[in-house]
Amino acid sequence: MNLKKKDINSSDFLSLALYAFGGLGLEVVLAFMIEPLVYGKSINDFTTFESILHWIITCIMWGIVASILIKCSREKYKFNIFEERNKIGKINWFIALVILGICIIISNWNWNGFKVLKELEHKGWLKFIFQYIYYLFEIVLVVLIIVFGQKAGEMEFKNQKIPWGGILVGLTWGLVHMLTKGDLMIGLTGCLVGILYGVTYLILKKNIYATYLLVLLMFIL
């Protein structure tokens, strides 16, 4: 039976956002529980082939999770994330590009240099290419956290000006970097950047395509 509009509430979309975050967490299970048993070594000791296979499997998992959540949102909760196609004004693009610049500055500070060049130097061309394909899928789930988190916040608090989705990304995906990287400052800056992602979503009139592009650039540059 289809849910009526009145039966749909903020907790439904918060659940979708947390499922998206949980989808990201599937990599932890793969990298620290399954693969070490298969290969008999930690992820830090993977060969080039094993690293690439890890990224491919992770992308497949993330793609499946994203597809399920998008379909569930559209069919069960009557929320199509692709519907918002409002015209984005020049001032909005300008602000979004300023935020992009801020994120690049933060990234350069965290990496002690330009992230792309640092990763290319460290990984080499082959691993670099697959690493960045992996990033394409990662940001899909990050954007879903933003979109569903924003919807949940707006429904619960009746305020469309607060970047609820960005706050949720900052408190989940952003702060988790503190654990994965073992650095408090990286976690705090990750939280800040997550909030900026959410602000970008609002600035770009909730256009999912423009948001994905800008958030991807903010993350990889």
N, C-alpha and C positions, 0 to 999 in steps of 0.2 A: 504493500500500500504506500502511495506517495505521501510524503509529509506535507501538511499544510504550512503556509507561511508562518502562522502563529506558533506552530510546533517547533520551528527552527529558532535556536537561540545562540547566544555568544559562545556557549561552551562547545557547541558543535564545531565552530570554526577554530576555536582554541585547540580542540582535539586534532583537527587537521594540521594545524601549525606544529603541534608537538609530534605528530606522526612524521611530518617532514623532517623534523630534527632527529627523531628516532631513526629515520631512514639514513641520515648521515652517519648515525652511530653504528650502522651495520658494518661499516668499514672497520671499526674497532674490533668487532667479533671476528671478522675475516683476518685482520692483520695480526691480532695478538692471541687468538685462540685456535683458529682453524689452520692457517698457513704455517705457523711454527710447528704444528704436529705433522703436517705434510712434508715440510722441507727440513725439519729438525734444526732450525735456526731462527733467529729473530729477523724482523723486517729490515733492520739496519744492515744485515749481512746478505740480503738478497742479491742474486746475480741480476744482470740487465734483463734477461728473459723473465725471471721471476717477478721483478718489479713491474715490467710491462704487463704481464699476465694479471698481476694484482690490480693494476689500474683498469684493465679491461673488464675484469669481473666486477669491480666496484662500480664502474660506469653502467654496466648492465643492471645491477641491483638498484642503483639510484634511478635509472630510467624507468624501471618497473614501478618503483614506489611513486615516482612523480606522476606517471600515467594513471595509477590507481587513484591517487588523491585528487587529481584534476577531474577525473570521471565521476568520482564520488561527490565532489563539490557541485558539479554541473547537474548530475542526475538526482542525487538524493537531497541536496540542499538548495537547488535552483540558483546557484551562483556560478556564472561562467566568467572565469578570470580574464577571458580574452575580449569581453564586451566593451570595456572602457576604451573608447577611441576618440576622446575629446582632443580638440586641437591644442597643441602645446605652444604657448606664446614664446616670443624671443627672450623675454626677461626670465621665463622659467628655464629655458635652455641655458641661459647665461649663469643662473644660480646653480643649476645642475653641474655645469662645467667648473664652476668655482669649487663646489664640493668635491668633484673629481680631482682637482688640483690639490686640495687639502689631503685627500686620501693618498695621493701619490707622495706627498711630502712625508706623511706618517709612515708609508711603506718604505721610503728611502731611509728614514731614520731607523726603523726596525731592522732593515737589512744591511745597514751601513753602505748603501749604494743602490743602484737601480736594480730592482728585483729580477726583471727579465734577464739582464746580463749576468747577474749573480747565479741564477739557476742554470742558465745555458753553460756558463763556465764550470759549474759544479757537476752537472749531469751529462753534458755532451748532447749532440743533436738528437739522437734517437730517443733517449729517455726524456729529453726536454719536450719533444713533440707529443709523446703519450701523456706526459704530466699535464700538459696544457689542454689536451682533450679531456682529461680527468677533471680539470678545473671547469670546463664548460658544463659538465653534468653537476658538479658540486653547486655551482651558482644557481642552477635550476631549483634545487631544493631550498637554497637560501632565500631566493625570491618567493617561493611558496610560503615559507615561514613568514615573510614580510606581508604578503597578500592576505593570508588567512588570519594572521595575528592582528592586522589592521582592521579587518572585518569584525573580528571578535571584540576588539577594543571599542570600536564605534558603536556596535550594538549594545555593549554593556554600559558604556559611560556616556553615550550620546554626544560625543565630541569628535569631529572629523579633522581637527587641526593638530591633534597630538599624534606623533609617529608611533603608534602602538606596535605596529609590526617591527619597526626598527628597534624599539626597546626590547621586544621579545628576542629578536636576533642577537642583540648585544648581550642579553642575560643568558643566552643558551650557547649558540655557535661562537659568539665572540669570547665569552669567558672561558669556554672549554679550551681555547688555545693556550690558556694559562697552564692547563694540565698537560696538554700534548707537547707544548714547547718548554715547559718547566720554567716559565718566566712570568712573574707577576705583572710586569709592565706590558708585556705582549698581550696578556689577558685584558688589561685595562684599556689599552689602545684598541684591541679587538672589539671590546664593548662599545667604545666611542664610534668606531667605524661602522659597526652594526646599526647604531642609531642613525648615522649619516645615510646609510643605505635606505632606511625607512623614510627619512626626510626627502630623499631623492624620489622615492615612489610617489609621495604626495606632490612634490614640486612638478613632476611629470604627469600630473593629472591621472594617476593610477593606470597609465598606459603600460601594460605588461611588457610589450616589445621594447619600448624605449628604456624602461626600468632595467630589464635584463641586460641590455647593451651597456648601460652606464655602470651598473653594479659589477658586471664582468670586468670592465676596464678598471674600475676602482680596485678590484681585487688582484688582477694580474699585473698591473703596472707598478 
